[in-house]
Amino acid sequence: MHAPNTMMIMKTTKLQLSLLALFLGCVSLQAQYKWANPLNQDIHVVRGQAWQSELKDSYARLPLRAQDKVRKPLWDLAQQSAGLSVAFRSNAPEIKVRYVVKGGLSMPHMPATGVSGVDLYATDNNGRERWCAGRYSMGDTITYSFSGLSYAAKSGNGFEYQLFLPLYNKVSWMEIGVPADASFRFLPASQEKPLVIYGTSIAQGACASRPGMAWGNILNRKLGHPVINLGFSGNGKLEEALFDLLSEIDAQLYIIDCMPNLSGKKESAVVYERTLKGVKKLREKSRTPILLVEHDGYSNEYSSESAEESYRVANAELRKAYETLQKEQVPAVYYLTKEEIGIPMDAMVDGVHSTDLGMQQYADSYQKKIREILREDNQGPASCIPCKQQRDPYDWYGRHEEILKLNKQSAPEIVMIGNSITHFWGGEPIAHNQFGKESWEKLFKGRSVRNLGFGWDKTENVLWRIYHGELDGFQARNIFLLIGTNNLSFNSDEEIIEGICQIAKAIHERQPQAKLCIMGILPRKGMEARIAGIDAELQKQLAGKDCTYIDLAPQLTQKDGSIDSSLFRDGLHPNAEGYKRIAKVLKEYLELLKDEYDYILIDCMPSLGMLTLNALSAADSVLIPVQPQYYAADGLMELLKVVKGIHQRFNPELQIEGILFTMDNCRYNNAKRNKQAIKTTYGSDIRIFEQTIPRTESLAETASEGVSIFAYDGKSKGADSYLELVQEVLKHA
């Protein structure tokens, strides 16, 4: 009678054991993954946010303080993550993403993969872009799984990934997971100046099938520049509040694409005045280029006269504003026409919003115009097509970002551009190995030098770095270039020379006042004859191109043209003695440079760091700018002690040129008293210049623009004061 019950108990026990095993298996599977939240990092990793310090804890696009300055519909749209992305490096065979959104998953004319989905792209070690397919599940928590990921290079470094976030939804929480034994690290948001887009629903991303196909994100992927997407569906109306916010962004280019929200006679009536006012607002703050963009039209314009008329009136008003700006000589304002955009009839979902085809056409037209504005040629062989790389174990992108940071902190007077040969010579940024540190420091003693050498770089990688800010924001005195050896196995001689000449052009466009010296490719074991031929032809092609060719081969080869192995570590990279030979040649060109000028000015930071001490060790005299304030006058005493010490120990030729009052506001009695106190204390022993430099708005703005006061506003009071100072210096020379 009890047998059936006994059997039931046994079955239940087996079921419990099976469920327990399944549970433990799930726990085990879960434990095999490690997860990371982009918002919980020590560095800012969310890309596409202009106000990074104010948006640390969200995936929003406008800072909280903007909420009471913009209309509520626009503010709500600003919480959506259009244009945002997260970058990381991993070698994982599978990458998982899980996140929560706060809106509807899809729209009638736009799929859930575009509205609420994510999109993953990889960049391999040679800078090639790869798209990653993902399996997804749309629910309360959205999940994506990108599996079967493979890596052509077996170095273990993996790829650089960029995950684009939803275009039309608010992300409240997100985590990225990889297998526990895979490498994973977030990449910081770039310090490079961004392209800033202010526009409509099309700019926000409607109706791309997935985030990576929104035209702003395509630009980000193809150009490599950071992009700030301030497209707001139905709310791109050229409003003053938005231009106020735009003017806060230190941009590389402003793109104003609002006509689709201002079509028709009534709406377009505001275009002319708002465009003029907005452009002038931006121009008050900077000279960043501004691109005005026409309405791209409607796909039914040939079947509806009213549709055609509605966009044409808007474009006419925008064209009128542009022509007015041209007549008023407002600088660096550009224009993109409907015809240049060229959206075909079948490239819209609903006659208004672009499909992926339309988005690609949009991006292609923008790319062409932006490259013209920013002077970024990308035509020709692979040696001339700019791209990133990660072929060596060091962090290539991290070194690039470090250079941008260093350039903001202190402007170099000399720049050394190259590959591993220059990378591992010496200087800053400091490499993990420096095989010629002694000769580097001796050659550049007392000079501010930046080492832009990157191991395994080819010409195309140097072009990418130049296009992405490594020569921007300062004026170099001298630039040395040594590149091409890593192209030998991939390009013809003609392609290598073309790549080097393209780099020279890019340098001249960004540093027109610098003296450019181009070194021939160093001789290399087993390739001496080929390299000699390339160098000879390179020298011919550089003739008349405003640069100096330097032939280093005689210093590094024997009489038969083969390399002197005693000067190399491996037949390619110089050893300490080899670097000494190179330094000896370059020293002659540095000395020749000195002879070309009556005066060489070294502008030092307001601190007594190593750069300032080196400058004092190399200088003939020092001019001391002092603000007429109490603490500045107190610091003058300390500086004079340092100058005296340098004079006694390192540079007996060092003299004090004089004391110059700067940021002077003669209206304040306090400034007058401090000036008189300094004159009384030091005037009997040190010259006090009669000319002072006033505190003016134009002088303050030149620092953010990275240009001299004469280039920024040559007729200003500040410019006149510097001209008077020059005359006073020459008078006492």
Number of C-alpha atoms within 10 A of each C-alpha: 5 6 7 9 10 10 11 11 11 12 12 11 12 12 12 12 12 12 12 12 12 12 12 12 12 12 11 11 11 12 12 13 17 16 17 16 14 23 18 12 12 8 13 21 22 26 23 29 29 25 15 18 10 13 18 19 14 19 26 24 25 24 20 12 9 14 14 9 14 16 13 11 12 18 21 15 24 26 20 28 27 32 31 23 24 21 22 18 18 21 23 25 15 18 22 21 20 19 19 19 21 14 13 12 21 16 14 6 13 21 17 21 19 27 29 29 27 25 22 23 19 22 21 21 20 15 18 11 17 13 13 17 15 19 10 17 13 14 11 11 12 18 21 21 18 18 15 12 14 13 15 9 13 9 12 13 22 25 25 24 23 22 22 26 28 28 30 32 25 25 20 16 16 19 17 22 20 21 20 14 11 17 14 22 11 21 20 19 19 19 16 19 17 23 23 25 23 22 26 24 24 27 30 30 34 31 30 28 20 25 32 29 25 30 28 30 28 21 23 21 18 13 19 17 18 27 27 25 26 29 28 27 21 17 20 24 23 24 16 16 13 18 19 14 16 20 19 13 19 19 22 19 21 25 22 24 24 30 29 29 23 25 23 19 15 11 15 23 15 17 25 19 13 18 25 16 17 21 23 15 16 21 18 11 15 19 18 18 20 22 23 21 23 26 24 23 26 23 22 17 16 11 9 11 10 13 18 18 16 22 25 22 22 27 26 15 21 27 20 15 21 22 13 14 18 14 9 9 10 14 13 15 19 17 17 20 15 16 12 18 21 15 22 15 14 14 20 21 17 14 15 18 23 30 24 22 16 26 26 21 20 24 22 19 18 21 19 14 18 21 14 11 16 14 14 21 18 18 11 12 15 18 28 26 18 25 25 22 23 21 18 15 10 14 15 18 18 13 17 21 21 16 21 20 14 15 18 15 10 16 21 22 19 21 22 19 22 26 24 20 24 25 26 23 25 23 22 15 17 14 18 9 11 17 23 22 17 15 21 20 16 12 18 18 15 19 20 23 24 24 23 27 28 27 23 19 26 28 30 27 23 28 27 22 19 20 25 23 20 24 23 18 18 20 19 23 17 20 21 21 26 22 26 25 23 17 20 15 7 12 16 14 19 13 19 27 23 19 28 26 19 21 23 20 17 19 19 16 13 21 20 15 12 19 18 23 20 23 21 24 22 26 26 24 15 12 13 17 14 13 21 19 11 18 23 12 14 23 17 10 13 17 11 8 12 14 16 17 19 19 18 17 22 14 17 23 19 12 8 6 14 17 24 18 18 14 21 19 13 12 17 18 20 25 22 19 16 21 24 21 18 19 18 13 15 19 14 11 15 14 10 11 14 12 11 9 8 6 9 13 11 17 14 16 12 8 11 13 10 11 18 19 17 18 19 24 22 18 17 16 16 17 16 16 18 21 22 24 17 15 11 13 16 11 12 17 11 11 14 13 11 15 19 15 13 18 16 12 9 14 17 13 13 19 16 16 18 17 22 21 22 16 20 20 18 14 8 9 10 14 19 15 14 18 21 13 15 19 16 10 10 13 15 9 10 13 16 19 17 11 18 23 23 19 16 14 11 16 21 13 18 17 13 13 17 16 15 16 22 16 11 18 16 13 11 15 17 22 21 15 14 17 13 14 18 12 12 14 15 8 8 8 7
